[in-house]
Amino acid sequence: MSILHFDRSRRPRFTRRTAQRLVLPCATSFLLGSAVAWAKPSCRVDTTREKVYRLELTVPATYCRKAADEPDCRDFPKRTPIQLHGLWPNYESGYPQGRCSQAECREQFGTAGRYCGYPALPDVYRTDWWPGLKDYMAGTAKCLERHEWVKHGTCSPMDPEPYFHWSLATTRRIADALAPLADQPLTRRQFNDVIRTRLPELAGSLRLSCKGGALSSVYVLYEWGPQPTRPIPTRESGSHFGNCRDPFVIPSRP
């Protein structure tokens, strides 16, 4: 999960005072033989390293071309052709990773959701916004949101409720702007024109990846803070298209 290089002139300075505010609680651990057991999901973050947020979006129709047996791949079209994968705190190179014990975070297979044995997120599920935004979250049948919180969310200075609310509300804005483009051939110029018109605050900040001519993922880098702040532009004059060639498609079905 590496990130592209970004313009140092636009990165926030990471001061000692900022570091003190953003120190995250580490899990209480104890030695059991030679192994370390984590008491609860948590993340150890190097507060001396500069960080960014990476908002990672996925295209379920492209993903499900090779994962048709997953529960989330059974019903199409979905409410939106683009969904949230996760909000990832990244270092300039590499990223911190949250952990929890196997007893606390049990992966399940077969008919059970893969990550539904992870700790639930009651502060998220009981909000008044979750019913309206959960369709913008990928992998809910396998409780992917729980895995994303443990692995990435615990590495942020945010609590679960604002972490997912910001991520899903931002995803909805991007996904709704791109939804009318689904299933039609797009050139890079056309895509950039749509972004400038419908998402002017993100013009020149989207980074794309494709598989076989179909969009597979989109991500945006944001400056670090108590929550994501300004988008970090690409080095190109518009979006960064990676391996997406003219034309490419945002599919609504596998």
C-alpha positions as a printed NumPy array, in Angstrom:
array([[  0.   ,   0.   ,   0.   ],
       [  2.579,   2.532,  -1.083],
       [  1.767,   6.116,  -2.034],
       [  2.932,   8.322,  -4.849],
       [  5.473,  11.016,  -4.085],
       [  3.795,  14.307,  -3.321],
       [  4.784,  17.953,  -3.411],
       [  6.752,  18.746,  -0.252],
       [  5.704,  22.391,  -0.464],
       [  2.094,  21.358,   0.194],
       [  2.741,  18.975,   3.056],
       [  1.933,  20.088,   6.594],
       [  4.859,  20.493,   8.943],
       [  4.893,  17.933,  11.72 ],
       [  5.944,  19.722,  14.906],
       [  6.65 ,  18.345,  18.364],
       [  3.437,  19.945,  19.633],
       [  1.452,  18.281,  16.84 ],
       [  3.103,  14.971,  17.638],
       [  2.077,  15.277,  21.274],
       [ -1.538,  15.873,  20.269],
       [ -1.6  ,  12.954,  17.851],
       [  0.049,  10.294,  19.993],
       [ -2.255,   7.293,  19.83 ],
       [ -2.803,   4.984,  22.786],
       [ -0.961,   1.715,  22.416],
       [ -2.641,  -1.491,  23.466],
       [ -1.759,  -2.879,  26.821],
       [  0.376,  -5.909,  26.11 ],
       [  1.801,  -8.703,  28.146],
       [  4.333, -11.427,  27.505],
       [  3.091, -14.947,  27.099],
       [  6.178, -17.071,  26.587],
       [  7.956, -15.347,  23.698],
       [  4.777, -13.933,  22.087],
       [  3.172, -10.533,  22.642],
       [ -0.615, -10.524,  23.126],
       [ -2.579,  -7.369,  22.283],
       [ -5.38 ,  -6.574,  24.701],
       [ -7.503,  -4.676,  22.174],
       [ -7.229,  -3.331,  18.608],
       [ -4.631,  -0.582,  18.508],
       [ -1.826,   0.862,  16.43 ],
       [  1.679,   2.015,  17.22 ],
       [  2.409,   5.082,  15.135],
       [  5.804,   6.703,  14.666],
       [  4.869,  10.292,  15.485],
       [  8.223,  11.574,  14.198],
       [  7.417,  10.57 ,  10.609],
       [  5.333,  12.739,   8.309],
       [  2.03 ,  11.236,   7.289],
       [ -0.823,  11.634,   4.826],
       [ -4.299,  10.159,   4.567],
       [ -5.115,   7.97 ,   1.582],
       [ -8.811,   7.66 ,   0.75 ],
       [ -8.986,   4.401,  -1.189],
       [-12.073,   3.744,  -3.33 ],
       [-12.864,   0.54 ,  -5.182],
       [-15.023,  -0.455,  -8.146],
       [-16.899,  -3.578,  -6.987],
       [-17.851,  -4.687, -10.51 ],
       [-14.178,  -4.901, -11.492],
       [-13.167,  -6.561,  -8.218],
       [-15.922,  -9.166,  -8.518],
       [-14.732, -10.372, -11.908],
       [-12.25 , -12.525,  -9.987],
       [-14.122, -12.831,  -6.705],
       [-17.573, -13.903,  -7.84 ],
       [-17.987, -16.325,  -4.924],
       [-17.897, -13.552,  -2.311],
       [-21.263, -12.564,  -0.767],
       [-20.879,  -8.929,  -1.836],
       [-20.453, -10.055,  -5.453],
       [-23.852, -11.673,  -5.807],
       [-26.046,  -8.639,  -6.423],
       [-25.571,  -6.053,  -9.165],
       [-25.995,  -3.276, -10.014],
       [-25.253,  -1.692,  -6.674],
       [-26.439,   1.681,  -5.49 ],
       [-23.162,   3.151,  -6.661],
       [-20.449,   1.836,  -9.008],
       [-17.727,   3.151,  -6.662],
       [-17.442,   2.314,  -2.959],
       [-15.15 ,   3.013,  -0.04 ],
       [-12.374,   0.532,   0.587],
       [-10.823,   2.481,   3.434],
       [ -9.144,   5.592,   4.784],
       [ -5.472,   4.748,   5.294],
       [ -2.955,   6.738,   7.337],
       [  0.291,   6.405,   5.351],
       [  3.862,   7.445,   5.881],
       [  5.603,   8.883,   2.827],
       [  6.915,   5.337,   2.407],
       [  5.03 ,   2.479,   4.012],
       [  2.285,   2.695,   6.611],
       [  1.507,   1.87 ,  10.241],
       [ -0.727,  -1.12 ,  10.831],
       [ -3.189,  -1.79 ,  13.631],
       [ -3.286,  -5.118,  15.398],
       [ -5.409,  -7.206,  17.694],
       [ -5.207, -10.691,  19.11 ],
       [ -6.544, -13.694,  17.216],
       [ -9.131, -14.155,  19.942],
       [-10.349, -10.582,  19.467],
       [-10.13 , -10.525,  15.643],
       [-11.241, -13.885,  14.287],
       [-11.309, -14.356,  10.524],
       [-14.198, -16.552,   9.424],
       [-14.71 , -18.385,   6.18 ],
       [-17.497, -20.298,   4.516],
       [-20.966, -18.859,   5.038],
       [-19.907, -16.485,   7.825],
       [-18.609, -13.023,   6.969],
       [-14.824, -13.1  ,   6.843],
       [-14.305, -10.181,   9.261],
       [-17.553, -10.413,  11.205],
       [-15.581, -12.001,  14.055],
       [-13.753,  -8.685,  14.49 ],
       [-14.976,  -6.223,  17.144],
       [-18.267,  -4.567,  16.164],
       [-18.555,  -0.811,  15.728],
       [-21.668,   0.158,  17.734],
       [-20.763,   3.869,  17.696],
       [-21.022,   3.69 ,  13.908],
       [-23.941,   1.304,  13.448],
       [-26.304,   3.208,  15.75 ],
       [-25.77 ,   6.628,  14.147],
       [-28.535,   8.259,  12.148],
       [-26.264,   8.495,   9.079],
       [-25.102,   4.858,   8.8  ],
       [-28.306,   3.549,   7.13 ],
       [-27.99 ,   6.162,   4.384],
       [-24.251,   5.788,   3.815],
       [-23.517,   2.091,   4.363],
       [-24.214,   1.29 ,   0.696],
       [-21.124,   3.34 ,  -0.098],
       [-18.997,   0.957,   1.989],
       [-17.51 ,  -2.013,   0.164],
       [-17.627,  -5.508,   1.6  ],
       [-20.303,  -5.022,   4.255],
       [-21.45 ,  -8.643,   3.842],
       [-18.043,  -9.712,   5.149],
       [-17.833,  -6.792,   7.663],
       [-14.926,  -5.177,   5.827],
       [-15.526,  -1.971,   7.795],
       [-14.428,  -3.766,  10.988],
       [-11.195,  -4.937,   9.365],
       [-10.512,  -1.447,   8.002],
       [-10.953,   0.08 ,  11.447],
       [ -8.557,  -2.377,  13.083],
       [ -5.87 ,  -2.231,  10.391],
       [ -6.072,   1.446,   9.446],
       [ -8.552,   3.446,  11.522],
       [ -6.791,   2.726,  14.794],
       [ -3.682,   4.35 ,  13.278],
       [ -5.523,   7.669,  12.881],
       [ -6.268,  10.256,  15.588],
       [ -9.979,   9.84 ,  14.866],
       [-12.653,   7.866,  16.714],
       [-14.711,   5.319,  14.709],
       [-17.788,   7.532,  14.236],
       [-16.042,  10.591,  12.688],
       [-13.585,   8.32 ,  10.866],
       [-16.317,   6.503,   8.952],
       [-18.638,   9.483,   8.637],
       [-15.966,  11.584,   6.935],
       [-14.836,   8.674,   4.755],
       [-18.316,   7.668,   3.616],
       [-19.629,  11.206,   3.119],
       [-16.59 ,  12.01 ,   0.966],
       [-16.987,   8.755,  -0.929],
       [-20.656,   9.55 ,  -1.598],
       [-19.745,  12.905,  -3.105],
       [-17.162,  11.343,  -5.423],
       [-19.255,   8.293,  -6.3  ],
       [-22.412,  10.284,  -7.047],
       [-20.455,  12.633,  -9.315],
       [-19.027,   9.703, -11.295],
       [-22.127,   7.483, -11.323],
       [-23.573,   9.006, -14.561],
       [-20.368,   7.957, -16.343],
       [-20.866,   4.248, -15.649],
       [-20.685,   1.776, -18.534],
       [-19.609,   4.283, -21.171],
       [-16.165,   4.616, -22.754],
       [-14.227,   7.518, -21.244],
       [-11.127,   9.29 , -22.393],
       [ -8.732,  10.893, -19.957],
       [ -9.765,  14.328, -21.197],
       [-13.451,  13.583, -20.658],
       [-12.779,  12.301, -17.148],
       [-10.765,  15.386, -16.203],
       [-13.48 ,  17.642, -17.599],
       [-16.106,  15.926, -15.449],
       [-13.968,  16.248, -12.332],
       [-13.346,  19.958, -12.951],
       [-17.087,  20.515, -13.368],
       [-18.565,  18.255, -10.671],
       [-15.72 ,  17.971,  -8.144],
       [-13.683,  21.153,  -8.56 ],
       [-12.039,  20.777,  -5.142],
       [-10.522,  17.472,  -6.34 ],
       [ -9.433,  18.59 ,  -9.803],
       [ -5.921,  17.282, -10.365],
       [ -5.951,  15.112,  -7.229],
       [ -7.466,  11.766,  -8.297],
       [ -5.217,   8.759,  -8.922],
       [ -6.648,   5.884, -10.949],
       [ -5.876,   2.235, -11.633],
       [ -7.466,  -0.099, -14.193],
       [ -7.699,  -3.796, -14.973],
       [ -8.386,  -4.831, -18.553],
       [ -9.773,  -1.446, -19.548],
       [-12.057,  -1.228, -16.509],
       [-11.494,   1.175, -13.632],
       [-10.568,  -0.831, -10.524],
       [ -9.654,   1.815,  -7.94 ],
       [ -9.392,   5.532,  -7.296],
       [ -7.579,   7.208,  -4.452],
       [ -6.988,  10.684,  -3.137],
       [ -4.182,  11.799,  -0.809],
       [ -5.048,  14.336,   1.885],
       [ -2.835,  16.385,   4.168],
       [ -2.518,  15.093,   7.716],
       [ -4.396,  16.487,  10.693],
       [ -7.006,  15.483,  13.286],
       [ -8.959,  14.517,  10.156],
       [ -8.065,  14.774,   6.442],
       [ -7.636,  18.353,   5.282],
       [ -6.57 ,  19.549,   1.813],
       [ -6.28 ,  17.145,  -1.133],
       [ -2.715,  16.707,  -2.4  ],
       [ -2.503,  17.19 ,  -6.173],
       [ -0.757,  14.835,  -8.57 ],
       [  2.349,  15.875, -10.453],
       [  0.325,  15.869, -13.66 ],
       [ -1.865,  18.776, -14.75 ],
       [ -4.965,  16.679, -14.041],
       [ -5.753,  13.261, -12.619],
       [ -3.068,  10.58 , -12.566],
       [ -4.323,   7.739, -14.78 ],
       [ -1.678,   5.115, -14.073],
       [ -2.374,   2.166, -16.368],
       [ -5.824,   3.433, -17.485],
       [ -5.641,   3.875, -21.244],
       [ -8.017,   5.675, -23.592],
       [-10.77 ,   4.703, -23.452],
       [-11.592,   3.069, -20.114],
       [-14.895,   2.183, -18.455],
       [-16.384,   2.464, -14.956],
       [-18.445,  -0.76 , -14.969],
       [-21.65 ,  -1.226, -12.991],
       [-21.653,  -5.006, -13.457],
       [-18.846,  -7.636, -13.544]])
